[in-house]
Amino acid sequence: MTEGVTLDRDVIDGVSARYWAMQDDGRIRCDVCPRECKLKDGQRGLCFVRARRGDELVLTTYGRASGYCIDPIEKKPLNHFLPGTPVLSFGTAGCNLTCKFCQNWDISKSREMDRLMDQAPPGAIAAAAKKTGCRSVAYTYNDPVIFLEYAVDVAAACHEQGIANVAVTAGYIKEAAREEFFARMDAVNLDLKAFTEDFYRSLCTASLDSVKETAVYLVKERKTWVELTTLLIPGENDSEAELEALTQWVSETLGPDVPLHFTAFHPDYRMRDKPRTPVETLLKAHAIGKAAGLNYVYTGNVHHEETGSTYCPQCGTKVIGRDWYTLSDWGIGQGGHCTHCGGVIAGRFEPKPGDWGPKRKPVRLAEFAKHWQAAQQAQQQQ
């Protein structure tokens, strides 16, 4: 359990949060994640965005984000979910993990609410996604479980517009909150940071078992489309023994059709003393994953087309060629079948891939929010 952080001001703005309980000692326990922060009035949890205001818990970042950007879906990374399509991505501030190697630390470790530049109600985000041609909205950059109330409202608005929802998360979330949060998520990239409790405790102050429970829940119970990502850090989580244990667990517990991405680390945040991950390490991890029986293993953050492409597990034909975020070969037919042998390719595919390519386009939500609010007001007056 984690003690709260006391603020200088007495009043905390925000909207009412869910998943909390009043304790016998007068503190409020947050029940969104296993950290279970216990808060006195005027304190925030370790995530910094869930706070106590009087006798309730509030989410202080509802409706505010650190920015919006249209990305290729492969950047999440998701290689088997609507390939080639654009996704509207956004995050807020804060995080419920303390990863020393965080690659998005300027957002996830932010303690400054003025970092939250864009403001938009859920309906405006859904409208912006539809207007810009995005097939999905991604909750990313920082972990969306900490802004659960905002995320599920946005996700509901997106579904009303026919827009899919993608969560990019470390999966550190308690059971009740987990069920509501993932109920509206169509795809998840789950960050499996390592495969030892020692790594999670010492570098993330979290628990591997909790993350494994989330992975099993998503794949076996919710049957959500899931892809896993492991950032390989030299000397920390890249030993052959750990990679063998990780890939065997994925293959045997989650199944051989769950894609696994091994991505390259670069020195950042509080881990600048480590070197970049050698390409050889990623290729070794790729080989170990294939040897464990995984059908779809990828390398990321490096330029290696062979291990970034998708191959039919039945006949070995390249069915999706990838050069970074640019698609080339396409051999997936109706119903997600290999056009060469008819074998099933696991994933969520459309008859043709999107053509968004590697573009990254920042989006300001102010204008979309303005038009959406005007439309809402006009509708109410009718």
RODO-2510 file (C-alpha; in nm, 4 decimals, decimal comma):
residues 382
     n   res          X          Y          Z
     1     m     0,0000     0,0000     0,0000
     2     t     0,1163     0,3521    -0,0832
     3     e     0,0776     0,6690     0,1185
     4     g    -0,0614     0,9748    -0,0579
     5     v     0,1150     1,2979    -0,1534
     6     t    -0,0110     1,6110     0,0218
     7     l    -0,0832     1,9138    -0,1982
     8     d    -0,0186     2,2761    -0,1133
     9     r    -0,3771     2,3748    -0,1869
    10     d    -0,6865     2,2629     0,0016
    11     v    -0,9232     2,2205    -0,2926
    12     i    -0,8706     1,9602    -0,5635
    13     d    -1,0667     2,0011    -0,8853
    14     g    -1,1924     1,6927    -1,0622
    15     v    -1,4865     1,4623    -1,1291
    16     s    -1,6088     1,1885    -0,8977
    17     a    -1,4059     0,8722    -0,9322
    18     r    -1,5046     0,5093    -0,8869
    19     y    -1,3377     0,2162    -0,7110
    20     w    -1,2507     0,3397    -0,3654
    21     a    -1,3418     0,2577    -0,0057
    22     m    -1,3444     0,4507     0,3211
    23     q    -1,1151     0,2929     0,5792
    24     d    -1,1665     0,2604     0,9553
    25     d    -0,8866     0,5096     1,0167
    26     g    -1,0635     0,7745     0,8070
    27     r    -0,8452     0,7434     0,5001
    28     i    -0,9790     0,6573     0,1551
    29     r    -0,8280     0,3555    -0,0223
    30     c    -0,8097     0,3771    -0,4011
    31     d    -0,9030     0,0423    -0,5560
    32     v    -0,8150     0,1013    -0,9199
    33     c    -0,4730    -0,0663    -0,9042
    34     p    -0,3011    -0,3095    -0,6652
    35     r    -0,1020    -0,0218    -0,5179
    36     e    -0,4081     0,0666    -0,3051
    37     c    -0,3007     0,4199    -0,2119
    38     k    -0,4530     0,5365     0,1174
    39     l    -0,5349     0,9042     0,1171
    40     k    -0,6150     1,1769     0,3655
    41     d    -0,8089     1,4827     0,2526
    42     g    -0,6008     1,6866     0,0054
    43     q    -0,3723     1,3975    -0,0942
    44     r    -0,3119     1,2374    -0,4319
    45     g    -0,2094     0,8795    -0,4987
    46     l     0,1253     0,7837    -0,6488
    47     c    -0,0283     0,8211    -0,9966
    48     f    -0,0831     1,1907    -0,9070
    49     v    -0,4170     1,2153    -1,0879
    50     r    -0,6506     1,0321    -0,8484
    51     a    -0,7013     1,2433    -0,5388
    52     r    -0,9139     1,2787    -0,2280
    53     r    -1,1470     1,5740    -0,2072
    54     g    -1,3409     1,5737     0,1189
    55     d    -1,5080     1,2361     0,1545
    56     e    -1,4715     1,1216    -0,2045
    57     l    -1,2086     1,0262    -0,4605
    58     v    -1,1832     1,2376    -0,7754
    59     l    -1,0067     1,2127    -1,1102
    60     t    -0,8263     1,5433    -1,1599
    61     t    -0,7500     1,5008    -1,5322
    62     y    -1,0973     1,4210    -1,6694
    63     g    -1,1411     1,5921    -2,0055
    64     r    -0,7810     1,7083    -2,0319
    65     a    -0,4932     1,5561    -2,2255
    66     s    -0,1259     1,6102    -2,2937
    67     g    -0,1971     1,6256    -2,6665
    68     y    -0,3525     1,4327    -2,9540
    69     c    -0,1806     1,2789    -3,2535
    70     i    -0,2779     1,0569    -3,5460
    71     d    -0,0378     0,7616    -3,5615
    72     p    -0,0130     0,4419    -3,7633
    73     i    -0,1747     0,1607    -3,5636
    74     e     0,1546    -0,0318    -3,5929
    75     k     0,3177     0,2285    -3,3670
    76     k     0,1194     0,1116    -3,0612
    77     p     0,2475    -0,1546    -3,1551
    78     l    -0,0399    -0,3573    -3,3007
    79     n     0,0453    -0,5616    -3,6096
    80     h    -0,2711    -0,7709    -3,6288
    81     f    -0,5410    -0,5104    -3,5640
    82     l    -0,6665    -0,3138    -3,8666
    83     p    -0,3192    -0,2948    -4,0290
    84     g    -0,2252     0,0250    -4,2078
    85     t    -0,5015     0,2332    -4,0510
    86     p    -0,4668     0,5639    -3,8625
    87     v    -0,5368     0,5809    -3,4900
    88     l    -0,6071     0,8959    -3,2890
    89     s    -0,3799     0,8719    -2,9849
    90     f    -0,3871     1,0640    -2,6604
    91     g    -0,2822     1,0445    -2,2965
    92     t    -0,3003     1,2527    -1,9813
    93     a    -0,0396     1,2948    -1,7071
    94     g     0,0937     1,0659    -1,4357
    95     c     0,1344     0,6884    -1,4032
    96     n     0,0777     0,4175    -1,1425
    97     l     0,4177     0,2590    -1,2056
    98     t     0,7603     0,4068    -1,1363
    99     c     0,9646     0,2554    -1,4206
   100     k     1,3185     0,3922    -1,4141
   101     f     1,3514     0,3263    -1,7876
   102     c     1,0299     0,5019    -1,8970
   103     q     1,0494     0,6129    -2,2599
   104     n     0,7563     0,8566    -2,2212
   105     w     0,8690     0,9996    -1,8874
   106     d     0,7988     1,3628    -1,9820
   107     i     0,4281     1,2729    -1,9911
   108     s     0,3868     0,9758    -1,7597
   109     k     0,6056     1,1223    -1,4840
   110     s     0,4671     1,4727    -1,5172
   111     r     0,3491     1,6427    -1,1980
   112     e     0,2446     1,9586    -1,3771
   113     m    -0,1191     1,9932    -1,4674
   114     d    -0,0313     2,2669    -1,7175
   115     r     0,1143     1,9901    -1,9355
   116     l    -0,2483     1,9035    -2,0124
   117     m    -0,2877     2,1354    -2,3103
   118     d    -0,5973     2,0122    -2,4917
   119     q    -0,9407     1,9860    -2,3355
   120     a    -1,2217     1,7869    -2,4916
   121     p    -1,5371     1,6048    -2,3785
   122     p    -1,5632     1,2382    -2,4816
   123     g    -1,8018     1,3072    -2,7701
   124     a    -1,5619     1,5585    -2,9230
   125     i    -1,2806     1,3019    -2,9306
   126     a    -1,5058     1,0489    -3,1035
   127     a    -1,6150     1,3149    -3,3517
   128     a    -1,2531     1,4134    -3,4186
   129     a    -1,1574     1,0511    -3,4850
   130     k    -1,4425     1,0097    -3,7318
   131     k    -1,3768     1,3432    -3,9042
   132     t    -1,0060     1,2675    -3,9527
   133     g    -1,0677     0,9175    -4,0875
   134     c    -0,9262     0,7296    -3,7891
   135     r    -1,0511     0,3743    -3,7451
   136     s    -0,9671     0,3721    -3,3746
   137     v    -0,8731     0,5805    -3,0715
   138     a    -0,5742     0,4788    -2,8585
   139     y    -0,5397     0,5524    -2,4878
   140     t    -0,1631     0,5695    -2,4591
   141     y     0,1521     0,7743    -2,3768
   142     n     0,0788     0,7237    -2,0065
   143     d    -0,1176     0,4331    -1,8604
   144     p    -0,4915     0,4817    -1,9210
   145     v    -0,6024     0,2747    -1,6218
   146     i    -0,5335     0,5797    -1,4018
   147     f    -0,7834     0,7923    -1,5985
   148     l    -1,0370     0,5091    -1,6122
   149     e    -1,3516     0,7242    -1,5838
   150     y    -1,2466     0,9460    -1,8732
   151     a    -1,1257     0,6547    -2,0853
   152     v    -1,4466     0,4518    -2,0548
   153     d    -1,6616     0,7556    -2,1368
   154     v    -1,4523     0,8307    -2,4449
   155     a    -1,4653     0,4645    -2,5445
   156     a    -1,8455     0,4613    -2,5195
   157     a    -1,8685     0,7718    -2,7383
   158     c    -1,6320     0,6118    -2,9911
   159     h    -1,8412     0,2967    -3,0175
   160     e    -2,1459     0,5117    -3,0905
   161     q    -1,9533     0,6500    -3,3902
   162     g    -1,8273     0,3090    -3,5051
   163     i    -1,4747     0,3849    -3,3847
   164     a    -1,2710     0,1069    -3,2179
   165     n    -1,0815     0,1508    -2,8896
   166     v    -0,7217     0,0559    -2,8191
   167     a    -0,5587     0,0485    -2,4744
   168     v    -0,1816     0,0620    -2,4401
   169     t    -0,1237    -0,0395    -2,0803
   170     a     0,1009    -0,2146    -1,8300
   171     g    -0,2045    -0,4034    -1,7055
   172     y    -0,1494    -0,3133    -1,3387
   173     i    -0,5147    -0,2938    -1,2352
   174     k    -0,7461    -0,4614    -0,9830
   175     e    -1,0212    -0,7030    -1,0789
   176     a    -1,3362    -0,4871    -1,0492
   177     a    -1,1813    -0,1855    -1,2235
   178     r    -1,0273    -0,4176    -1,4818
   179     e    -1,3671    -0,5507    -1,5878
   180     e    -1,5152    -0,2059    -1,6500
   181     f    -1,2066    -0,0600    -1,8137
   182     f    -1,1510    -0,3395    -2,0664
   183     a    -1,5210    -0,3982    -2,1402
   184     r    -1,5088    -0,1272    -2,4095
   185     m    -1,1565    -0,1955    -2,5379
   186     d    -1,1398    -0,3707    -2,8749
   187     a    -0,7640    -0,4238    -2,8706
   188     v    -0,4900    -0,4051    -2,6097
   189     n    -0,1154    -0,3794    -2,6267
   190     l    -0,0037    -0,5105    -2,2894
   191     d     0,3410    -0,4056    -2,1728
   192     l     0,4988    -0,7185    -2,0214
   193     k     0,8046    -0,5425    -1,8857
   194     a     0,9997    -0,8498    -1,7781
   195     f     0,9400    -1,1965    -1,6400
   196     t     1,0743    -1,1759    -1,2856
   197     e     0,9170    -1,0322    -0,9714
   198     d     1,2536    -0,8816    -0,8803
   199     f     1,2537    -0,6668    -1,1964
   200     y     0,8996    -0,5443    -1,1319
   201     r     0,9710    -0,4685    -0,7648
   202     s     1,3058    -0,2952    -0,8092
   203     l     1,2517    -0,1049    -1,1360
   204     c     0,8740    -0,0511    -1,1448
   205     t     0,7541    -0,0971    -0,7822
   206     a     0,4832    -0,3266    -0,9133
   207     s     0,4025    -0,6982    -0,9357
   208     l     0,4486    -0,9383    -1,2262
   209     d     0,1731    -1,1687    -1,0984
   210     s    -0,0860    -0,8893    -1,1223
   211     v     0,0118    -0,8223    -1,4832
   212     k    -0,0026    -1,1914    -1,5715
   213     e    -0,3529    -1,2080    -1,4232
   214     t    -0,4603    -0,9211    -1,6474
   215     a    -0,3124    -1,0908    -1,9539
   216     v    -0,4923    -1,4186    -1,8822
   217     y    -0,8173    -1,2325    -1,8164
   218     l    -0,7994    -1,0452    -2,1468
   219     v    -0,7098    -1,3454    -2,3615
   220     k    -0,9084    -1,6208    -2,1922
   221     e    -1,2097    -1,4451    -2,0407
   222     r    -1,2724    -1,1275    -2,2400
   223     k    -1,1226    -1,2656    -2,5608
   224     t    -1,0018    -0,9141    -2,6427
   225     w    -0,7428    -0,8874    -2,9177
   226     v    -0,4098    -0,8694    -2,7294
   227     e    -0,0518    -0,8151    -2,8361
   228     l     0,2374    -0,8101    -2,5886
   229     t     0,5446    -0,5873    -2,5834
   230     t     0,8667    -0,6395    -2,3895
   231     l     1,1333    -0,3689    -2,3952
   232     l     1,4660    -0,5523    -2,3721
   233     i     1,7136    -0,3744    -2,1422
   234     p     2,0732    -0,4982    -2,1556
   235     g     2,1655    -0,6837    -1,8387
   236     e     1,8198    -0,6496    -1,6819
   237     n     1,5658    -0,8688    -1,8626
   238     d     1,7435    -1,0054    -2,1700
   239     s     1,9003    -1,3291    -2,0460
   240     e     1,8263    -1,6434    -2,2429
   241     a     1,6770    -1,8091    -1,9342
   242     e     1,4304    -1,5255    -1,8761
   243     l     1,3376    -1,5009    -2,2439
   244     e     1,2763    -1,8748    -2,2566
   245     a     1,0560    -1,8592    -1,9462
   246     l     0,8614    -1,5607    -2,0808
   247     t     0,7989    -1,7047    -2,4267
   248     q     0,7090    -2,0491    -2,2913
   249     w     0,4525    -1,8910    -2,0593
   250     v     0,2990    -1,6886    -2,3413
   251     s     0,2834    -1,9912    -2,5705
   252     e     0,1456    -2,2340    -2,3130
   253     t    -0,0792    -2,0050    -2,1057
   254     l    -0,2017    -1,7405    -2,3499
   255     g    -0,1588    -1,9388    -2,6692
   256     p     0,0739    -1,9404    -2,9712
   257     d    -0,1345    -1,6875    -3,1670
   258     v    -0,0757    -1,3975    -2,9243
   259     p     0,1780    -1,1688    -3,0968
   260     l     0,4867    -1,0763    -2,8957
   261     h     0,6965    -0,7676    -2,9737
   262     f     1,0564    -0,7408    -2,8510
   263     t     1,1601    -0,3764    -2,8714
   264     a     1,4921    -0,1975    -2,8339
   265     f     1,5740     0,0122    -2,5279
   266     h     1,7479     0,3486    -2,5478
   267     p     1,9011     0,5285    -2,2450
   268     d     1,6409     0,7566    -2,0897
   269     y     1,4907     0,8975    -1,7691
   270     r     1,6692     0,7360    -1,4699
   271     m     1,8438     0,4619    -1,6650
   272     r     2,0947     0,6466    -1,8788
   273     d     2,3865     0,4260    -1,7796
   274     k     2,2649     0,1334    -1,9906
   275     p     2,3600     0,0959    -2,3578
   276     r     2,1091     0,0680    -2,6395
   277     t     1,9805    -0,2807    -2,7071
   278     p     2,1923    -0,4503    -2,9762
   279     v     2,0056    -0,5799    -3,2788
   280     e     2,1607    -0,9198    -3,2045
   281     t     1,9748    -0,9331    -2,8731
   282     l     1,6425    -0,8708    -3,0443
   283     l     1,7130    -1,1364    -3,3039
   284     k     1,8066    -1,3807    -3,0275
   285     a     1,4785    -1,3062    -2,8494
   286     h     1,2903    -1,3506    -3,1771
   287     a     1,4493    -1,6928    -3,2302
   288     i     1,3700    -1,7999    -2,8732
   289     g     1,0076    -1,6962    -2,9176
   290     k     0,9745    -1,8947    -3,2384
   291     a     1,1398    -2,1952    -3,0744
   292     a     0,8813    -2,1732    -2,7951
   293     g     0,6085    -2,2212    -3,0541
   294     l     0,4890    -1,8627    -3,0930
   295     n     0,3488    -1,7948    -3,4384
   296     y     0,3988    -1,4186    -3,4388
   297     v     0,7158    -1,2687    -3,2911
   298     y     0,8364    -0,9212    -3,3885
   299     t     1,1255    -0,6853    -3,3280
   300     g     1,0704    -0,3137    -3,2807
   301     n     1,2516     0,0199    -3,2514
   302     v     1,5021    -0,1124    -3,5068
   303     h     1,5010    -0,1369    -3,8836
   304     h     1,4714    -0,5082    -3,9605
   305     e     1,2067    -0,5853    -4,2205
   306     e     1,2325    -0,9637    -4,1915
   307     t     1,1424    -0,9751    -3,8203
   308     g     0,8947    -0,6895    -3,8539
   309     s     0,6825    -0,8722    -4,1123
   310     t     0,4041    -1,1278    -4,0644
   311     y     0,4258    -1,4820    -4,2016
   312     c     0,1601    -1,7479    -4,2353
   313     p     0,2256    -2,0084    -3,9625
   314     q     0,0965    -2,2846    -4,1925
   315     c     0,2908    -2,2269    -4,5168
   316     g     0,5486    -1,9613    -4,4249
   317     t     0,4338    -1,7111    -4,6891
   318     k     0,4883    -1,3441    -4,6033
   319     v     0,1336    -1,2151    -4,5643
   320     i     0,2147    -0,8639    -4,4366
   321     g     0,5417    -0,6986    -4,5295
   322     r     0,6529    -0,4154    -4,2971
   323     d     0,9343    -0,1692    -4,3342
   324     w     0,9019     0,0276    -4,0127
   325     y     0,5398     0,1469    -4,0417
   326     t     0,5103     0,1105    -4,4177
   327     l     0,3237    -0,1967    -4,5445
   328     s     0,4222    -0,3764    -4,8639
   329     d     0,3163    -0,7379    -4,9219
   330     w    -0,0474    -0,8188    -4,8461
   331     g    -0,1581    -1,1798    -4,8558
   332     i    -0,4592    -1,1840    -4,6227
   333     g    -0,7954    -1,2540    -4,7801
   334     q    -1,1562    -1,2530    -4,6665
   335     g    -1,1999    -1,3678    -4,3068
   336     g    -0,8307    -1,3342    -4,2240
   337     h    -0,7064    -1,6277    -4,4319
   338     c    -0,3721    -1,6643    -4,6070
   339     t    -0,4301    -1,6164    -4,9789
   340     h    -0,1627    -1,8780    -5,0556
   341     c    -0,2750    -2,1761    -4,8462
   342     g    -0,6011    -2,0681    -4,6814
   343     g    -0,4609    -2,0914    -4,3299
   344     v    -0,6019    -1,8632    -4,0622
   345     i    -0,3989    -1,5562    -3,9651
   346     a    -0,4920    -1,4537    -3,6113
   347     g    -0,6089    -1,0948    -3,5733
   348     r    -0,8722    -0,8408    -3,6731
   349     f    -0,8377    -0,7711    -4,0439
   350     e    -1,0354    -0,5937    -4,3124
   351     p    -1,0343    -0,7076    -4,6790
   352     k    -0,7738    -0,4448    -4,7630
   353     p    -0,5080    -0,2782    -4,5473
   354     g    -0,5150     0,0922    -4,4726
   355     d    -0,2757     0,3274    -4,6486
   356     w    -0,1861     0,5662    -4,3656
   357     g     0,1815     0,4676    -4,3770
   358     p     0,4388     0,6112    -4,1332
   359     k     0,2809     0,9576    -4,1016
   360     r     0,2444     1,1195    -3,7605
   361     k     0,0042     1,4136    -3,7514
   362     p    -0,0580     1,6271    -3,4382
   363     v    -0,4205     1,7275    -3,3854
   364     r    -0,5630     2,0159    -3,1814
   365     l    -0,8987     1,9220    -3,0359
   366     a    -1,0147     2,2781    -2,9665
   367     e    -1,1907     2,3230    -3,3005
   368     f    -1,3462     1,9762    -3,2931
   369     a    -1,4684     2,0376    -2,9390
   370     k    -1,6159     2,3737    -3,0413
   371     h    -1,8102     2,2273    -3,3342
   372     w    -1,9219     1,9261    -3,1306
   373     q    -2,0546     2,1432    -2,8494
   374     a    -2,2392     2,3645    -3,0989
   375     a    -2,3984     2,0570    -3,2539
   376     q    -2,4998     1,9298    -2,9099
   377     q    -2,6602     2,2629    -2,8205
   378     a    -2,8499     2,2729    -3,1515
   379     q    -2,9758     1,9190    -3,0950
   380     q    -3,1011     2,0076    -2,7465
   381     q    -3,2924     2,3093    -2,8803
   382     q    -3,4809     2,1006    -3,1338
***
